[in-house]
Amino acid sequence: MNTQAMVERLFPMLITGDRNGARCTISEWMKEELEPETLTQEVYWPLLDMVNDLFRRDQLTTLAHHY
């Protein structure tokens, strides 16, 4: 699966606090035999960088940042 598409799919769930949706999505990806290292390096880190960057530029609320 395209990791950029994965980031784009997971991002809205994270900033809106949809924990169940995020967990289900990650579970689906794990069932597809994606390695945890791949998820961490290709999805989680870019998402973390994106959220922090948006917050620093005042494009993300404190509430969304802390979800």
N, CA, C and O atoms as CSV, one atom per row, in Angstrom:
chain,resi,resn,atom,element,x,y,z
A,1,MET,N,N,0.830,-1.178,0.000
A,1,MET,CA,C,0.000,0.000,0.000
A,1,MET,C,C,0.879,1.247,0.000
A,1,MET,O,O,1.965,1.254,0.579
A,2,ASN,N,N,0.411,2.269,-0.635
A,2,ASN,CA,C,1.108,3.541,-0.725
A,2,ASN,C,C,1.130,4.207,0.656
A,2,ASN,O,O,0.075,4.468,1.234
A,3,THR,N,N,2.304,4.475,1.171
A,3,THR,CA,C,2.402,5.036,2.520
A,3,THR,C,C,1.847,6.459,2.600
A,3,THR,O,O,1.335,6.858,3.646
A,4,GLN,N,N,1.940,7.220,1.527
A,4,GLN,CA,C,1.360,8.567,1.534
A,4,GLN,C,C,-0.158,8.479,1.676
A,4,GLN,O,O,-0.758,9.278,2.395
A,5,ALA,N,N,-0.774,7.533,1.010
A,5,ALA,CA,C,-2.215,7.325,1.138
A,5,ALA,C,C,-2.566,6.889,2.559
A,5,ALA,O,O,-3.612,7.260,3.091
A,6,MET,N,N,-1.692,6.105,3.160
A,6,MET,CA,C,-1.911,5.671,4.535
A,6,MET,C,C,-1.880,6.864,5.482
A,6,MET,O,O,-2.717,6.972,6.378
A,7,VAL,N,N,-0.918,7.755,5.284
A,7,VAL,CA,C,-0.811,8.964,6.107
A,7,VAL,C,C,-2.075,9.806,5.941
A,7,VAL,O,O,-2.644,10.278,6.925
A,8,GLU,N,N,-2.508,9.992,4.706
A,8,GLU,CA,C,-3.688,10.805,4.437
A,8,GLU,C,C,-4.955,10.180,5.013
A,8,GLU,O,O,-5.878,10.898,5.397
A,9,ARG,N,N,-5.007,8.879,5.076
A,9,ARG,CA,C,-6.175,8.202,5.641
A,9,ARG,C,C,-6.197,8.307,7.167
A,9,ARG,O,O,-7.264,8.468,7.759
A,10,LEU,N,N,-5.057,8.221,7.791
A,10,LEU,CA,C,-4.976,8.214,9.244
A,10,LEU,C,C,-5.012,9.620,9.860
A,10,LEU,O,O,-5.514,9.793,10.971
A,11,PHE,N,N,-4.491,10.607,9.158
A,11,PHE,CA,C,-4.389,11.966,9.685
A,11,PHE,C,C,-5.712,12.524,10.220
A,11,PHE,O,O,-5.744,12.995,11.357
A,12,PRO,N,N,-6.808,12.489,9.443
A,12,PRO,CA,C,-8.055,13.057,9.974
A,12,PRO,C,C,-8.558,12.337,11.229
A,12,PRO,O,O,-9.151,12.960,12.109
A,13,MET,N,N,-8.324,11.052,11.305
A,13,MET,CA,C,-8.741,10.298,12.485
A,13,MET,C,C,-7.981,10.763,13.718
A,13,MET,O,O,-8.550,10.859,14.806
A,14,LEU,N,N,-6.713,11.049,13.548
A,14,LEU,CA,C,-5.891,11.448,14.682
A,14,LEU,C,C,-6.237,12.840,15.194
A,14,LEU,O,O,-6.281,13.060,16.404
A,15,ILE,N,N,-6.480,13.776,14.290
A,15,ILE,CA,C,-6.739,15.143,14.754
A,15,ILE,C,C,-8.175,15.346,15.213
A,15,ILE,O,O,-8.481,16.361,15.838
A,16,THR,N,N,-9.068,14.394,14.913
A,16,THR,CA,C,-10.445,14.507,15.401
A,16,THR,C,C,-10.686,13.611,16.610
A,16,THR,O,O,-11.778,13.617,17.178
A,17,GLY,N,N,-9.688,12.853,17.001
A,17,GLY,CA,C,-9.823,12.008,18.180
A,17,GLY,C,C,-10.550,10.707,17.929
A,17,GLY,O,O,-11.043,10.089,18.873
A,18,ASP,N,N,-10.632,10.271,16.680
A,18,ASP,CA,C,-11.302,9.011,16.351
A,18,ASP,C,C,-10.358,7.841,16.631
A,18,ASP,O,O,-9.765,7.269,15.716
A,19,ARG,N,N,-10.234,7.506,17.892
A,19,ARG,CA,C,-9.305,6.455,18.295
A,19,ARG,C,C,-9.728,5.089,17.774
A,19,ARG,O,O,-8.891,4.304,17.326
A,20,ASN,N,N,-11.020,4.804,17.832
A,20,ASN,CA,C,-11.487,3.509,17.340
A,20,ASN,C,C,-11.222,3.349,15.849
A,20,ASN,O,O,-10.788,2.290,15.396
A,21,GLY,N,N,-11.487,4.404,15.095
A,21,GLY,CA,C,-11.216,4.360,13.662
A,21,GLY,C,C,-9.739,4.167,13.368
A,21,GLY,O,O,-9.369,3.401,12.478
A,22,ALA,N,N,-8.896,4.866,14.122
A,22,ALA,CA,C,-7.449,4.735,13.934
A,22,ALA,C,C,-6.986,3.325,14.280
A,22,ALA,O,O,-6.174,2.740,13.562
A,23,ARG,N,N,-7.498,2.783,15.373
A,23,ARG,CA,C,-7.114,1.415,15.759
A,23,ARG,C,C,-7.553,0.401,14.714
A,23,ARG,O,O,-6.798,-0.508,14.370
A,24,CYS,N,N,-8.775,0.555,14.208
A,24,CYS,CA,C,-9.273,-0.376,13.184
A,24,CYS,C,C,-8.433,-0.289,11.910
A,24,CYS,O,O,-8.116,-1.304,11.288
A,25,THR,N,N,-8.083,0.927,11.538
A,25,THR,CA,C,-7.269,1.126,10.339
A,25,THR,C,C,-5.903,0.469,10.507
A,25,THR,O,O,-5.431,-0.226,9.607
A,26,ILE,N,N,-5.271,0.686,11.649
A,26,ILE,CA,C,-3.962,0.084,11.908
A,26,ILE,C,C,-4.077,-1.434,11.931
A,26,ILE,O,O,-3.207,-2.132,11.409
A,27,SER,N,N,-5.134,-1.944,12.526
A,27,SER,CA,C,-5.339,-3.401,12.562
A,27,SER,C,C,-5.464,-3.973,11.156
A,27,SER,O,O,-4.923,-5.039,10.863
A,28,GLU,N,N,-6.180,-3.261,10.287
A,28,GLU,CA,C,-6.308,-3.699,8.887
A,28,GLU,C,C,-4.933,-3.778,8.228
A,28,GLU,O,O,-4.617,-4.742,7.531
A,29,TRP,N,N,-4.132,-2.756,8.459
A,29,TRP,CA,C,-2.799,-2.728,7.845
A,29,TRP,C,C,-1.920,-3.840,8.397
A,29,TRP,O,O,-1.132,-4.435,7.661
A,30,MET,N,N,-2.050,-4.118,9.672
A,30,MET,CA,C,-1.247,-5.190,10.275
A,30,MET,C,C,-1.673,-6.552,9.720
A,30,MET,O,O,-0.839,-7.444,9.561
A,31,LYS,N,N,-2.952,-6.714,9.430
A,31,LYS,CA,C,-3.441,-7.960,8.834
A,31,LYS,C,C,-2.897,-8.156,7.428
A,31,LYS,O,O,-2.778,-9.283,6.948
A,32,GLU,N,N,-2.571,-7.054,6.778
A,32,GLU,CA,C,-1.975,-7.113,5.438
A,32,GLU,C,C,-0.483,-7.411,5.520
A,32,GLU,O,O,0.238,-7.309,4.527
A,33,GLU,N,N,-0.035,-7.776,6.701
A,33,GLU,CA,C,1.342,-8.176,6.960
A,33,GLU,C,C,2.356,-7.051,6.765
A,33,GLU,O,O,3.485,-7.288,6.338
A,34,LEU,N,N,1.947,-5.843,7.079
A,34,LEU,CA,C,2.904,-4.738,7.098
A,34,LEU,C,C,3.736,-4.850,8.354
A,34,LEU,O,O,3.210,-5.119,9.434
A,35,GLU,N,N,4.991,-4.650,8.223
A,35,GLU,CA,C,5.903,-4.734,9.359
A,35,GLU,C,C,5.724,-3.520,10.271
A,35,GLU,O,O,5.511,-2.410,9.783
A,36,PRO,N,N,5.806,-3.715,11.576
A,36,PRO,CA,C,5.714,-2.581,12.504
A,36,PRO,C,C,6.769,-1.507,12.223
A,36,PRO,O,O,6.509,-0.315,12.388
A,37,GLU,N,N,7.948,-1.932,11.802
A,37,GLU,CA,C,9.010,-0.970,11.487
A,37,GLU,C,C,8.615,-0.093,10.309
A,37,GLU,O,O,8.901,1.105,10.297
A,38,THR,N,N,7.960,-0.685,9.324
A,38,THR,CA,C,7.519,0.075,8.156
A,38,THR,C,C,6.471,1.100,8.562
A,38,THR,O,O,6.528,2.254,8.137
A,39,LEU,N,N,5.513,0.680,9.383
A,39,LEU,CA,C,4.499,1.613,9.858
A,39,LEU,C,C,5.133,2.765,10.634
A,39,LEU,O,O,4.764,3.927,10.459
A,40,THR,N,N,6.081,2.430,11.481
A,40,THR,CA,C,6.721,3.466,12.292
A,40,THR,C,C,7.484,4.451,11.425
A,40,THR,O,O,7.320,5.661,11.577
A,41,GLN,N,N,8.306,3.961,10.528
A,41,GLN,CA,C,9.167,4.822,9.718
A,41,GLN,C,C,8.427,5.538,8.605
A,41,GLN,O,O,8.732,6.690,8.298
A,42,GLU,N,N,7.460,4.871,8.000
A,42,GLU,CA,C,6.808,5.420,6.814
A,42,GLU,C,C,5.485,6.129,7.097
A,42,GLU,O,O,5.025,6.934,6.287
A,43,VAL,N,N,4.873,5.833,8.247
A,43,VAL,CA,C,3.559,6.414,8.542
A,43,VAL,C,C,3.580,7.231,9.830
A,43,VAL,O,O,3.252,8.418,9.812
A,44,TYR,N,N,3.958,6.617,10.939
A,44,TYR,CA,C,3.879,7.304,12.233
A,44,TYR,C,C,4.776,8.528,12.317
A,44,TYR,O,O,4.321,9.595,12.730
A,45,TRP,N,N,6.042,8.397,11.933
A,45,TRP,CA,C,6.961,9.550,12.025
A,45,TRP,C,C,6.535,10.691,11.125
A,45,TRP,O,O,6.517,11.839,11.570
A,46,PRO,N,N,6.184,10.416,9.850
A,46,PRO,CA,C,5.711,11.526,9.016
A,46,PRO,C,C,4.445,12.189,9.576
A,46,PRO,O,O,4.291,13.407,9.489
A,47,LEU,N,N,3.542,11.386,10.150
A,47,LEU,CA,C,2.348,11.957,10.762
A,47,LEU,C,C,2.697,12.841,11.952
A,47,LEU,O,O,2.158,13.939,12.094
A,48,LEU,N,N,3.584,12.373,12.792
A,48,LEU,CA,C,4.011,13.151,13.950
A,48,LEU,C,C,4.645,14.471,13.510
A,48,LEU,O,O,4.359,15.524,14.079
A,49,ASP,N,N,5.494,14.406,12.508
A,49,ASP,CA,C,6.116,15.622,11.983
A,49,ASP,C,C,5.069,16.582,11.420
A,49,ASP,O,O,5.147,17.792,11.629
A,50,MET,N,N,4.085,16.027,10.701
A,50,MET,CA,C,3.039,16.841,10.099
A,50,MET,C,C,2.200,17.541,11.177
A,50,MET,O,O,1.935,18.739,11.082
A,51,VAL,N,N,1.793,16.801,12.181
A,51,VAL,CA,C,0.984,17.370,13.260
A,51,VAL,C,C,1.766,18.454,13.998
A,51,VAL,O,O,1.237,19.535,14.257
A,52,ASN,N,N,3.005,18.174,14.332
A,52,ASN,CA,C,3.819,19.169,15.045
A,52,ASN,C,C,4.071,20.409,14.201
A,52,ASN,O,O,4.041,21.527,14.714
A,53,ASP,N,N,4.318,20.220,12.922
A,53,ASP,CA,C,4.554,21.354,12.029
A,53,ASP,C,C,3.300,22.216,11.905
A,53,ASP,O,O,3.384,23.443,11.972
A,54,LEU,N,N,2.154,21.594,11.727
A,54,LEU,CA,C,0.907,22.350,11.633
A,54,LEU,C,C,0.620,23.106,12.927
A,54,LEU,O,O,0.158,24.247,12.894
A,55,PHE,N,N,0.889,22.480,14.051
A,55,PHE,CA,C,0.666,23.134,15.334
A,55,PHE,C,C,1.598,24.334,15.508
A,55,PHE,O,O,1.163,25.394,15.958
A,56,ARG,N,N,2.855,24.178,15.161
A,56,ARG,CA,C,3.822,25.277,15.287
A,56,ARG,C,C,3.458,26.468,14.406
A,56,ARG,O,O,3.738,27.616,14.750
A,57,ARG,N,N,2.826,26.180,13.257
A,57,ARG,CA,C,2.427,27.259,12.340
A,57,ARG,C,C,1.015,27.771,12.632
A,57,ARG,O,O,0.437,28.507,11.833
A,58,ASP,N,N,0.466,27.376,13.787
A,58,ASP,CA,C,-0.878,27.790,14.206
A,58,ASP,C,C,-1.965,27.384,13.208
A,58,ASP,O,O,-2.952,28.100,13.036
A,59,GLN,N,N,-1.786,26.257,12.564
A,59,GLN,CA,C,-2.787,25.749,11.641
A,59,GLN,C,C,-3.539,24.557,12.221
A,59,GLN,O,O,-4.350,23.927,11.543
A,60,LEU,N,N,-3.256,24.261,13.481
A,60,LEU,CA,C,-3.902,23.160,14.172
A,60,LEU,C,C,-4.170,23.627,15.605
A,60,LEU,O,O,-3.288,24.173,16.267
A,61,THR,N,N,-5.388,23.407,16.064
A,61,THR,CA,C,-5.730,23.864,17.407
A,61,THR,C,C,-5.017,23.036,18.455
A,61,THR,O,O,-4.540,21.935,18.180
A,62,THR,N,N,-4.950,23.576,19.646
A,62,THR,CA,C,-4.341,22.851,20.768
A,62,THR,C,C,-5.107,21.569,21.036
A,62,THR,O,O,-4.512,20.530,21.324
A,63,LEU,N,N,-6.422,21.642,20.942
A,63,LEU,CA,C,-7.243,20.453,21.181
A,63,LEU,C,C,-6.915,19.353,20.169
A,63,LEU,O,O,-6.717,18.199,20.551
A,64,ALA,N,N,-6.855,19.700,18.894
A,64,ALA,CA,C,-6.525,18.708,17.868
A,64,ALA,C,C,-5.114,18.180,18.046
A,64,ALA,O,O,-4.856,16.999,17.810
A,65,HIS,N,N,-4.199,19.046,18.461
A,65,HIS,CA,C,-2.815,18.636,18.673
A,65,HIS,C,C,-2.695,17.613,19.794
A,65,HIS,O,O,-1.860,16.710,19.733
A,66,HIS,N,N,-3.536,17.758,20.820
A,66,HIS,CA,C,-3.434,16.867,21.977
A,66,HIS,C,C,-4.242,15.586,21.854
A,66,HIS,O,O,-4.153,14.719,22.722
A,67,TYR,N,N,-5.031,15.449,20.789
A,67,TYR,CA,C,-5.730,14.176,20.586
A,67,TYR,C,C,-4.693,13.130,20.360
A,67,TYR,O,O,-5.027,11.962,20.162
